[in-house]
């Protein structure tokens, strides 16, 4: 399975996140998965890539040309695709993905998650979406989505088109199982 990973690029984060995501990368590679991601060398993107590399996993980096500066991009990617824009980068990552995996990150990570969640809700893609809730980082976002349902701004079915996990092994199993048996999205009315 080709897993698209979204996550932080900042190196200024607690080591608890870096260690967990590096181990996630190792587990992805051990389970025979490849990774497509934003190509970063730092933060949680870099941690996942180092974990994948340590276990011989296949990595595809995708980044706009303006990120091609020393120390920004991970040099051990097996393949690297340069784009002109961030929008082109996101589209290539979506197209190459069999599943999406969201690790802790900032506004760019949120935007990427909400884009694929919206596309799935609109039945424009039906690929597994998993969130790695390291150190309960995404508890507040999960609460926000539940509040959105409670207030009638989103259908309850949308809460079931992604999975939230604190353990990497359970998260990867979820992605693998949903890939084998994609969700029926017929209950997600949007017109």
C-alpha positions, 0 to 999 in steps of 0.5 A: 500500500502506498500511504500518503503521510501528512505531518509537521515539518518544524524541527521545534517539537517535543521528542515524544512526537518525533520518536513515535512517528519515526517508529511509525515509519519503521512499522510502515516499512516492516509491513511492506508499505511505501510512503508518499509525503511532502519530502521534508527532512525535518519535523515529523515528515523527516522522522517518518522518512528516517524510520522508513529508510532504517527499514528499507522502505520505499519513499516518494517525496513531492515538493515544490521547487521553491523548497529545494534548499539545503537541509529542507528536503530528505535526500534519501527519498527513492523518488522525488517529484518537483512541482511548481505549486503547493496545489500541484504537490497535493494533487500528486500526493492524493493521486499516488496514495492508496491511504492517508495517514495524518500525524501531528502537525500545524495548519498545513497538516490540518488543511491537508486532512480536511481536504481529503476528509471533504473529498471522501464525504463528497464521494470524490475519493474512497481511500482510508484516512487514519489519524495518529493521535500521539500524546492525544494531540488530536483530541481537541480536533476530534471534539470539534468535529463531534461538536460540528455534528451535534450542532447540525453542520455535518452529518454523523456519518462523517465521523466514521470515514476516518479513524483516530488511533493512539497506537501505530500498530492499530492505525496501520491495521485500520488502514490495511483493513479498510483498503481491502474493504472500502467503506460504503459512502452511500449514507453520506448525502451531500445534495 
